[in-house]
Amino acid sequence: MWVLIFSELAVFGAGLAAFMAVRLTDPAGFAAAQSTLMVGMAGVNTIVLVTSGLFAALATISVTKPAARMWLLAASMLGAVFLWLKGVEYAGKSAAGITFETHSFFTFYYLLTGFHAAHVVAGIVMLALVGWQAQPRIIQTGVAFWHMVDLVWVLLFPVIYLL
């Protein structure tokens, strides 16, 4: 799992580095494109995902299988809320005619946030699988992946939405 986590962090790191490098070539264009983002919704999504990480962490210290499963389910449900909010954001962009081809900012925006959303889906599946077993070591492994997903969003949010 740690090899997977570090390799995924390296991929996201490379994507963020490329984003920042391309941003240097067109700061005004990136700023204009960034101004169309739903920063408030992304902030709410950050709170949702970090809270889900807390719930996942609570699953690792639960002393009973039912309690661990409850925390994993709560974490998964907040992951689904994150995806729903991201879908609302994407729908808004689509309705405005903003695509991958609109500007290089949006190419990176869709690639990085879409790749992250795919990891949220994988994390929800993983939490369900480890919840099925509900053994402490297995839960810790699945939750480590979920924390990686949280960490990536905590890096994506300021770089894409705030800088």
N, C-alpha and C positions, 0 to 999 in steps of 0.2 A: 504494500500500500504506500509506503514512504517513497518508493521509486516513482510510482504513479503521481503522487502528490508533488514531488519536486519537479518531475518532468512537465506537469501541467502548469506549475508556477513559472517554469522557464518559458513555456509557450506564451502564456499571458504576458510575461515580462518583455518578451521580444515584440509582441504586438503593441504594448504600451510604448516601448522605445521607438518603434517605427512610427506610431501615431505622433509622438512628440517631435521626431525628426521631420516629418512631413509638415507638421504645424509650423515649424520654423520657416518653411518656404512660403507660407501664405498666412501670416498671423491675422490679417484683417478678414480674410475669407473664413478662417476657422472661427473667429469671434462672431462673425455674422451668422454662421451656421449654428454655432453653439447657442446663440440667443433664442433660437426656436425650440430649444429643449424644454421639457417640463421639469424644471429643477425641483419644485416642491414635491411633485409625485416621486421623483427619484430619491428625495430625502426621506419620504415616508417609506419607500421601498428599502432604504438602508436600515431604518429602524425595524421594519418587519424582518429582514434577513438576520440582523444582529440578534434580535429577540429569539428567532428560531435557533440560532446558535446557542443561546443560553439554554433553551429548552433541551436541545440535544446534549449539552453538557450535563444537565440535570439527569438525563437518562443514564449517563455513565456512573453516577453516584447513587442511583436508586437501589434500594436493597431488595426489592421484589420485582419479579417479572412484570406483573400488571402495571406497576408504577413506571418502570422503564419503557414499557410499550406506550403508556399514556403520553410520556414526554416525547417519545419519538413521533407519535402521531401528531402531537401539537406542533413539533418542529416541521413535520411534513406539510401540515395544513398551512403553516405560514409560508413555506416554500411555494405552495400553490397560489397563495395570495400574491406573493412576489411575481409569479409568472402571469397572473391575471392583470396586475397593474402594468407590467411590462407590455402585455398585449394591448392594453388600452393606449399606452404611449405609442406603440407601433401603429395602431389603427389611426391615431391622430396624424402621424407622419404620412401614412399612406393616403389619407383623405386630403392632405395638403399637397399631394403629388411629390412628396420627398422620397427618393429612392436611393439605392446604392450609387447611382450615376449622377445625382444632383450636385454633389461636391465631394472632394476626397474626405472631408470631415465625416460625411455620412457613410462613406464606404467603411471607414474604421469604426464608426459608431455601430452600424449594423453588424459588422463582423465581430467586434469585441463583445458587445452586449448580447448578440445572438449566440455566440460560442459560450458565453457565461450562462445564458438561459438553458442551453443544452446540458450544461453541467448541473444546473439546478434540477432539471428533470432526472438526470442520472443519480443525483444525490437523494432525491425523493424515493426513487426505486431502491437505492442502497439502504436507506433508513427503513424501508418496509421489509427488506430482506433480513437485515440484522434484528429488527423487531420480532420477526417470525421466530428466530432462534432465541433471542433475548438472553444470550450468554455474555457476561461482562466483557470478556476479551474481544468478542465479535462486535459488540456495541461500540467499544472504544475505537476499533478500526474503522467502522462506518462513520462514526462521529468525526474522526480525524479528517476524512474526506469532506464532510459537511463544513468543517471549519475552514478548509482550504477554499471552498466555494464562497464562504463569508469573507475571507481575507481578500480574495480576488475582487469581490464587489467593493470592499472598503478601499481598494486601490483604484478601481475603475471610476467610481463615483466622483471623487475630486478631480481626477485627470480629465474625464470627459465632460462633466457637468459644471465644474467650478473654476478651473484654471483659465 
